[in-house]
Amino acid sequence: MPQMCLFWRVFLAGLPAWVCAQPPPADVSFEKGRLLALHQHYQSVAALSAQGRLVEAEAELRVIVTTCKEVFGKEHPDTLTSRSDLAATLAEEGKYAEAEKENRAVLGIRQQVLGKEHPDTLLSRNNLAATLQEQGKNAEAVREYRAVLAARERVLGAEHLDTLDSRNNLATALNELGRHAEAEKEHRAVIALRERLLGVKHPKTLASRNNLAAVLQEQERHGEAEQEHRKVLALREKVLGAKHADVFMSCFNLALCLEAQAKYDEALALMQRARAGFQKGLGEGHPYTQAAEDCQKRIAAEIKK
């Protein structure tokens, strides 16, 4: 079973500019009142997402998208940002086909309105690739990631953080496509750059190390993978806290690595921790929760043999 690598595929496009400004008084005009309502909806989305209440966040975002279309128009940047954020939430919920459809729609409009190499257009292509990858459409995801990487290198430069995100994302897709040596080389290069530019404890640096460990695991280099997973888990707990989603992903990945080495007792404890975290943060029906539950049952069965 391939390991899940969270998360630096970069979904969220960021809040529209008007959301970050001081909201206008509610009584100055009808239109400004609607903007205030949008501002309040976005605040609600941020709070719900932070609490892992993704279904409610999705409902709020659908209201925002509808209102943005009415207030700003279908092609306005704020409308497209809202739709991109909706796609991000759908992906977080595991609704990858719906997220793909929304990302394709936003990408089409951004290409037409902004051009093929605008940063927002490239972000949409990246997000589309991520939803393709989550559905196992890895060859198509690799093509999209390569296109985004080439454009970002040309427009932003080889060491821009968005460019490094693209290299990381391409490497994860290559790994899932079975091109492990190529993926390992890319991950090691990204780790070196992220350590220099962001620091050894930055979440993105740790994500790259997690992804490298996954590549080592796919090559059955279990000892190296285990060592890397343990270091990443310890740093994530220290930097992010014991209940962060990335910590639960590290627990999941380390558990798989230990299972492959027949270290079943520790693997079971870690998988139970991962499942509990996914269930609380993402819900019972999320693919990550279900995957952890299946793995937990499988490891428990091995212990009973």
C-alpha positions as CSV (number, residue, x, y, z in Angstrom):
1,M,0.0,0.0,0.0
2,P,1.5,3.4,-0.9
3,Q,2.1,5.8,1.9
4,M,0.1,9.0,2.1
5,C,2.2,12.1,2.0
6,L,0.7,15.2,3.5
7,F,0.5,17.9,2.5
8,W,2.5,20.3,0.5
9,R,0.5,20.1,-2.7
10,V,-0.8,23.6,-1.8
11,F,-4.5,23.9,-2.3
12,L,-5.6,27.1,-0.7
13,A,-5.5,30.2,-2.9
14,G,-5.7,32.7,-0.1
15,L,-8.5,35.0,0.9
16,P,-9.8,37.7,-1.4
17,A,-8.3,41.1,-0.8
18,W,-11.6,42.6,0.5
19,V,-11.8,39.9,3.3
20,C,-8.5,41.2,4.8
21,A,-9.7,44.8,5.0
22,Q,-11.7,46.3,7.8
23,P,-15.4,45.5,7.0
24,P,-17.6,48.5,6.1
25,P,-20.5,49.6,8.4
26,A,-23.5,47.4,7.7
27,D,-25.9,50.3,7.2
28,V,-24.1,52.4,4.6
29,S,-25.6,50.6,1.6
30,F,-27.1,47.4,0.5
31,E,-24.0,46.4,-1.5
32,K,-21.7,47.1,1.4
33,G,-24.0,45.2,3.6
34,R,-23.5,42.2,1.3
35,L,-19.8,42.6,1.5
36,L,-20.0,42.6,5.3
37,A,-22.0,39.4,5.1
38,L,-19.3,37.9,2.9
39,H,-16.7,39.0,5.3
40,Q,-18.5,37.3,8.2
41,H,-19.0,34.1,6.1
42,Y,-15.3,33.9,5.4
43,Q,-14.5,34.4,9.1
44,S,-16.8,31.5,9.8
45,V,-15.1,29.3,7.2
46,A,-11.7,30.0,8.7
47,A,-13.0,29.1,12.2
48,L,-14.7,25.9,10.9
49,S,-11.7,24.8,8.9
50,A,-9.4,25.3,11.9
51,Q,-11.7,23.0,13.9
52,G,-11.9,20.4,11.2
53,R,-15.6,21.0,10.6
54,L,-15.2,20.6,6.9
55,V,-18.8,19.9,6.0
56,E,-19.9,23.1,7.6
57,A,-17.1,25.0,6.0
58,E,-18.1,23.7,2.6
59,A,-21.7,24.9,3.1
60,E,-20.4,28.4,4.1
61,L,-18.1,28.5,1.0
62,R,-21.0,27.6,-1.3
63,V,-22.9,30.6,0.0
64,I,-19.8,32.7,-0.6
65,V,-19.3,31.5,-4.1
66,T,-23.0,32.2,-5.0
67,T,-22.9,35.7,-3.5
68,C,-19.5,36.5,-5.2
69,K,-21.0,35.5,-8.6
70,E,-23.9,37.9,-8.0
71,V,-21.9,40.8,-6.5
72,F,-18.7,40.6,-8.6
73,G,-19.5,38.4,-11.6
74,K,-18.4,34.9,-12.6
75,E,-14.9,36.0,-13.9
76,H,-13.9,38.3,-11.1
77,P,-10.7,37.3,-9.2
78,D,-12.5,37.2,-5.9
79,T,-15.2,34.8,-7.3
80,L,-12.5,32.6,-8.7
81,T,-10.6,32.6,-5.4
82,S,-13.8,31.6,-3.6
83,R,-14.3,28.7,-6.0
84,S,-10.7,27.7,-5.6
85,D,-11.1,27.7,-1.8
86,L,-14.3,25.6,-2.2
87,A,-12.3,23.1,-4.3
88,A,-9.6,23.0,-1.6
89,T,-12.2,22.1,1.1
90,L,-13.8,19.5,-1.1
91,A,-10.4,17.9,-1.5
92,E,-9.8,18.0,2.2
93,E,-13.1,16.1,2.7
94,G,-11.9,13.5,0.2
95,K,-14.4,14.6,-2.5
96,Y,-11.7,14.5,-5.1
97,A,-13.9,14.1,-8.2
98,E,-15.9,17.2,-7.2
99,A,-12.7,19.1,-6.4
100,E,-11.3,18.1,-9.8
101,K,-14.4,19.4,-11.6
102,E,-14.2,22.7,-9.7
103,N,-10.5,23.2,-10.2
104,R,-10.9,22.5,-14.0
105,A,-13.6,25.2,-14.2
106,V,-11.5,27.8,-12.3
107,L,-8.5,26.9,-14.4
108,G,-10.3,27.4,-17.6
109,I,-11.5,30.9,-16.6
110,R,-8.1,31.9,-15.2
111,Q,-6.3,30.8,-18.4
112,Q,-8.7,32.9,-20.5
113,V,-8.8,36.0,-18.3
114,L,-5.3,36.0,-16.7
115,G,-3.2,34.0,-19.1
116,K,-1.5,30.7,-18.9
117,E,1.5,31.8,-16.8
118,H,-0.2,34.0,-14.2
119,P,0.5,32.8,-10.7
120,D,-3.2,32.2,-10.0
121,T,-3.5,30.1,-13.2
122,L,-0.5,28.1,-12.2
123,L,-1.9,27.6,-8.7
124,S,-5.1,26.2,-10.3
125,R,-3.1,23.8,-12.4
126,N,-1.2,22.7,-9.3
127,N,-4.5,22.1,-7.4
128,L,-5.9,20.2,-10.4
129,A,-2.9,18.0,-10.4
130,A,-3.2,17.3,-6.7
131,T,-6.8,16.1,-7.1
132,L,-5.8,13.9,-10.0
133,Q,-3.1,12.4,-7.9
134,E,-5.5,11.7,-5.0
135,Q,-7.6,9.7,-7.5
136,G,-4.6,7.7,-8.7
137,K,-4.4,9.5,-12.0
138,N,-0.7,9.8,-11.5
139,A,0.5,10.0,-15.2
140,E,-1.8,12.9,-15.8
141,A,-0.8,14.5,-12.5
142,V,2.9,14.2,-13.5
143,R,2.2,16.0,-16.8
144,E,0.4,18.9,-15.0
145,Y,3.1,19.2,-12.3
146,R,5.8,19.3,-14.9
147,A,4.0,22.0,-16.8
148,V,3.6,24.1,-13.6
149,L,7.2,23.5,-12.6
150,A,8.5,24.6,-15.9
151,A,6.4,27.8,-15.9
152,R,7.3,28.6,-12.3
153,E,11.0,28.1,-12.9
154,R,10.8,30.5,-15.9
155,V,8.6,33.1,-14.2
156,L,9.6,32.9,-10.5
157,G,13.1,31.3,-10.5
158,A,14.5,28.0,-9.4
159,E,14.6,28.9,-5.7
160,H,11.2,30.5,-5.3
161,L,9.1,28.8,-2.6
162,D,6.3,28.1,-5.1
163,T,8.8,26.5,-7.5
164,L,10.0,24.2,-4.7
165,D,6.4,23.3,-3.9
166,S,6.1,22.2,-7.6
167,R,9.3,20.1,-7.4
168,N,8.0,18.4,-4.2
169,N,4.6,17.7,-5.7
170,L,6.1,16.3,-8.9
171,A,8.4,14.0,-6.8
172,T,5.4,12.7,-4.9
173,A,3.6,11.9,-8.1
174,L,6.7,10.3,-9.6
175,N,6.9,8.0,-6.6
176,E,3.3,6.9,-6.9
177,L,4.0,6.3,-10.6
178,G,6.7,3.9,-9.6
179,R,9.7,6.1,-10.6
180,H,11.3,5.9,-7.2
181,A,14.9,6.8,-8.0
182,E,13.8,9.9,-9.8
183,A,11.5,10.8,-7.0
184,E,14.2,10.3,-4.4
185,K,16.6,12.6,-6.3
186,E,14.1,15.3,-6.5
187,H,13.1,15.1,-2.8
188,R,16.7,15.2,-1.7
189,A,17.3,18.4,-3.8
190,V,14.1,20.0,-2.4
191,I,15.1,19.1,1.2
192,A,18.5,20.8,0.8
193,L,16.9,24.0,-0.6
194,R,14.1,24.1,1.9
195,E,16.6,23.6,4.8
196,R,18.7,26.5,3.6
197,L,15.8,28.8,2.8
198,L,13.3,27.9,5.5
199,G,15.2,26.0,8.2
200,V,15.3,22.4,9.3
201,K,12.2,22.6,11.4
202,H,9.9,24.4,9.0
203,P,6.7,22.3,8.2
204,K,7.5,22.3,4.5
205,T,11.0,21.0,5.2
206,L,9.5,18.3,7.4
207,A,7.0,17.5,4.7
208,S,9.8,16.9,2.2
209,R,11.6,14.6,4.7
210,N,8.3,12.7,5.2
211,N,8.0,12.3,1.4
212,L,11.6,11.1,1.1
213,A,10.9,8.5,3.7
214,A,7.9,7.3,1.7
215,V,10.2,6.9,-1.3
216,L,12.7,4.9,0.7
217,Q,9.9,2.7,2.0
218,E,8.7,2.0,-1.6
219,Q,12.2,0.8,-2.4
220,E,12.1,-1.5,0.7
221,R,14.8,0.4,2.4
222,H,12.9,0.0,5.6
223,G,15.7,0.8,8.1
224,E,16.4,4.1,6.4
225,A,12.8,4.9,6.0
226,E,12.1,4.1,9.7
227,Q,14.9,6.4,10.9
228,E,13.6,9.2,8.7
229,H,10.0,8.8,9.8
230,R,11.0,8.8,13.5
231,K,12.9,12.0,13.1
232,V,10.1,13.7,11.3
233,L,7.5,12.5,13.8
234,A,9.6,13.8,16.7
235,L,10.1,17.2,15.1
236,R,6.5,17.6,14.1
237,E,5.3,16.8,17.6
238,K,7.8,19.4,18.9
239,V,7.0,22.1,16.3
240,L,3.3,21.6,15.5
241,G,2.0,19.9,18.6
242,A,0.8,16.3,19.3
243,K,-2.6,16.8,17.8
244,H,-1.6,18.3,14.4
245,A,-2.8,16.6,11.2
246,D,0.8,16.2,10.0
247,V,1.7,14.4,13.2
248,F,-1.1,11.8,12.6
249,M,0.2,11.4,9.0
250,S,3.6,10.7,10.4
251,C,2.1,8.1,12.8
252,F,0.4,6.5,9.8
253,N,3.5,6.3,7.7
254,L,5.8,5.1,10.5
255,A,3.2,2.4,11.3
256,L,3.3,1.1,7.8
257,C,7.1,1.1,7.9
258,L,7.1,-0.9,11.1
259,E,4.5,-3.3,9.8
260,A,6.7,-4.0,6.8
261,Q,9.4,-5.1,9.3
262,A,7.0,-7.2,11.4
263,K,7.2,-4.8,14.3
264,Y,3.5,-5.2,14.8
265,D,3.0,-4.0,18.4
266,E,4.4,-0.6,17.9
267,A,2.9,-0.4,14.4
268,L,-0.6,-1.1,15.9
269,A,-0.3,1.6,18.6
270,L,0.8,4.2,16.0
271,M,-1.9,3.2,13.6
272,Q,-4.5,3.5,16.3
273,R,-3.3,7.0,17.1
274,A,-3.4,7.9,13.4
275,R,-6.9,6.6,13.0
276,A,-8.2,8.4,16.1
277,G,-6.7,11.7,14.8
278,F,-8.1,11.3,11.3
279,Q,-11.5,10.4,12.7
280,K,-11.6,13.5,14.9
281,G,-10.2,15.9,12.4
282,L,-11.5,14.6,9.1
283,G,-14.5,12.4,10.0
284,E,-15.3,8.8,9.9
285,G,-15.9,8.6,6.2
286,H,-12.8,10.3,5.0
287,P,-10.4,8.2,2.9
288,Y,-7.5,8.7,5.4
289,T,-9.7,7.5,8.3
290,Q,-10.9,4.5,6.4
291,A,-7.3,3.6,5.2
292,A,-6.1,3.8,8.8
293,E,-8.9,1.6,10.0
294,D,-8.2,-1.0,7.4
295,C,-4.5,-1.0,8.3
296,Q,-5.3,-1.2,12.0
297,K,-7.4,-4.3,11.4
298,R,-4.7,-5.9,9.2
299,I,-2.0,-5.3,11.8
300,A,-4.2,-6.6,14.6
301,A,-4.8,-9.8,12.6
302,E,-1.0,-10.3,12.2
303,I,-0.5,-10.0,16.0
304,K,-3.2,-12.7,16.6
305,K,-1.5,-15.2,14.3
